[in-house]
Amino acid sequence: MTINNTNSKNESFNLILCGLAFQFIPLLICVLTLLICEGFSLPFPRFLSHLTISGIVYGYVPLVKGCRLYSYEKGYASKWGWFGLLSIVGLSVLLLLPDKRTNLSSEESLGKNSINFPFNKLNITELFLYYSIALPILIATTLTIFIIVFTIIVMIIVSFCLANDSNFVDFFSSVTWDILPELYVTFTYLFIGLFLVRDIRKFGFVFEKFGILKQKIINFKLIIFIVFFDYAFSWACHSLNLYYFSLIVPDYIFEKLINKSEFTNLIGMLFFSFSIIVLAPLLEELFFRGIILQKWAIKWGIKAGILTSSLLFAICHLNFNIVPLFISGTIYCVLYFKTGKLIVPIICHSLHNTIVTISMIGQYYSSSNGELISINDYQASMEPLLGQKAVIAAISFAVIMVFLYRNFPKQDDILPYYRNPK
């Protein structure tokens, strides 16, 4: 990551975001339409195809222009911006390039004397694209190549040592590729976390001021209270959303959600659990609450910072449970302001994910016998419970709203980072 005057990059990233929006929003609309209309005649098929193709083609204009400006800002010739023709892959290359540009004297004014130091040195768009696109692509590519090479070497060695035993080769190959998604998730979280901590220190942040380490007084009663009602609301909303979506896109819900397990073996389960319970809460809270929330609170005000960072948190999960994720993000923001300690939302997030993981493990063992639940059986089993789940959602939502109303920070509150001593 680079540390430059963020104002000089705003134009390039505005163009890049505009190009990506033109390319992927029509594509997303087309995919959602295909899912919803599966089994029916597709409305306006020619219009949708033309819209998608036109969006992808037209999106290259601002995308390439923005990439050319960005490459120039990093100290490279603007021709490097033609990597933008590769869309996300090309943009990732540019984001990963080391910065050749020396700091200008105007950038020194963004130093420690500024009241908003070191948040004023951050460009959230660059930071977000780097950690959500560029670095994961690099990690996935590196890990895949390593797994392929490692598998080939092991299979060659085994073929010489156990020439007549092909069962071991098949078993090793299948297990390796079965746990690849969990390995990818774990190593992505791990390396992004390491890079993020490194870059935080480069920007001038004092890590201890986030309120993660050496926190002696933690209100566990508050944590248990929040986790209970937050999970109750999320669970009820998830159940209701899943049922109503099963009426709209039954095949997708049947294949991708009802009968799908996040892992296929014990090793994958361990990697997945470690990622979701330990790594994800640490990384997501540091990134969304520690960095983005406070940066946007400085830029737009505390209320807008809480709402926008929580919305981004919900969207980044790529999940149809947007509302409960948004509510959870808002709760974690308010907890951070209320306690001044990032460890509190981290613990809440971790406990929430622990409950979710336990339910996934239970689903994995219950479905290990190979029996699939049909969409009709699922809907029939859910219909008598809809009223109960709606009541649970309503009660938990009311409790959460009371908590947020009583504890929502004021517009002139001091940011948690500046409240904590070094």
Rosetta blueprint (number, residue, H / E / L):
1 M L
2 T L
3 I L
4 N L
5 N L
6 T H
7 N H
8 S H
9 K H
10 N H
11 E H
12 S H
13 F H
14 N H
15 L H
16 I H
17 L H
18 C H
19 G H
20 L H
21 A H
22 F H
23 Q H
24 F H
25 I H
26 P H
27 L H
28 L H
29 I H
30 C H
31 V H
32 L H
33 T H
34 L H
35 L H
36 I H
37 C L
38 E L
39 G L
40 F L
41 S L
42 L L
43 P L
44 F L
45 P H
46 R H
47 F H
48 L H
49 S H
50 H H
51 L H
52 T H
53 I H
54 S H
55 G H
56 I H
57 V H
58 Y H
59 G H
60 Y H
61 V H
62 P H
63 L H
64 V H
65 K H
66 G H
67 C H
68 R H
69 L H
70 Y H
71 S H
72 Y H
73 E H
74 K L
75 G L
76 Y L
77 A L
78 S H
79 K H
80 W H
81 G H
82 W H
83 F H
84 G H
85 L H
86 L H
87 S L
88 I H
89 V H
90 G H
91 L H
92 S H
93 V H
94 L H
95 L H
96 L H
97 L L
98 P L
99 D L
100 K L
101 R L
102 T L
103 N L
104 L L
105 S H
106 S H
107 E H
108 E H
109 S L
110 L L
111 G L
112 K L
113 N L
114 S L
115 I L
116 N L
117 F L
118 P L
119 F H
120 N H
121 K H
122 L L
123 N L
124 I H
125 T H
126 E H
127 L H
128 F H
129 L H
130 Y H
131 Y H
132 S H
133 I H
134 A H
135 L H
136 P H
137 I H
138 L H
139 I H
140 A H
141 T H
142 T H
143 L H
144 T H
145 I H
146 F H
147 I H
148 I H
149 V H
150 F H
151 T H
152 I H
153 I H
154 V H
155 M H
156 I H
157 I H
158 V H
159 S H
160 F H
161 C H
162 L L
163 A L
164 N L
165 D L
166 S H
167 N H
168 F H
169 V H
170 D H
171 F H
172 F H
173 S H
174 S H
175 V H
176 T H
177 W H
178 D H
179 I L
180 L H
181 P H
182 E H
183 L H
184 Y H
185 V H
186 T H
187 F H
188 T H
189 Y H
190 L H
191 F H
192 I H
193 G H
194 L H
195 F H
196 L H
197 V H
198 R H
199 D H
200 I H
201 R H
202 K H
203 F H
204 G L
205 F L
206 V L
207 F H
208 E H
209 K H
210 F H
211 G L
212 I L
213 L L
214 K L
215 Q L
216 K L
217 I L
218 I L
219 N L
220 F H
221 K H
222 L H
223 I H
224 I H
225 F H
226 I H
227 V H
228 F H
229 F H
230 D H
231 Y H
232 A H
233 F H
234 S H
235 W H
236 A H
237 C H
238 H H
239 S H
240 L H
241 N H
242 L H
243 Y H
244 Y H
245 F H
246 S H
247 L H
248 I H
249 V L
250 P H
251 D H
252 Y H
253 I H
254 F H
255 E H
256 K H
257 L H
258 I H
259 N L
260 K L
261 S L
262 E L
263 F L
264 T L
265 N L
266 L H
267 I H
268 G H
269 M H
270 L H
271 F H
272 F H
273 S H
274 F H
275 S H
276 I H
277 I H
278 V H
279 L H
280 A H
281 P H
282 L H
283 L H
284 E H
285 E H
286 L H
287 F H
288 F H
289 R H
290 G H
291 I H
292 I H
293 L H
294 Q H
295 K H
296 W H
297 A H
298 I H
299 K H
300 W H
301 G L
302 I H
303 K H
304 A H
305 G H
306 I H
307 L H
308 T H
309 S H
310 S H
311 L H
312 L H
313 F H
314 A H
315 I H
316 C H
317 H L
318 L L
319 N L
320 F L
321 N L
322 I H
323 V H
324 P H
325 L H
326 F H
327 I H
328 S H
329 G H
330 T H
331 I H
332 Y H
333 C H
334 V H
335 L H
336 Y H
337 F H
338 K H
339 T H
340 G L
341 K L
342 L L
343 I H
344 V H
345 P H
346 I H
347 I H
348 C H
349 H H
350 S H
351 L H
352 H H
353 N H
354 T H
355 I H
356 V H
357 T H
358 I H
359 S H
360 M H
361 I H
362 G H
363 Q H
364 Y H
365 Y H
366 S H
367 S L
368 S L
369 N L
370 G L
371 E L
372 L L
373 I L
374 S L
375 I H
376 N H
377 D H
378 Y H
379 Q H
380 A H
381 S H
382 M H
383 E H
384 P H
385 L H
386 L H
387 G H
388 Q H
389 K H
390 A H
391 V H
392 I H
393 A H
394 A H
395 I H
396 S H
397 F H
398 A H
399 V H
400 I H
401 M H
402 V H
403 F H
404 L H
405 Y H
406 R H
407 N H
408 F L
409 P L
410 K L
411 Q L
412 D L
413 D L
414 I L
415 L L
416 P H
417 Y H
418 Y H
419 R H
420 N L
421 P L
422 K L
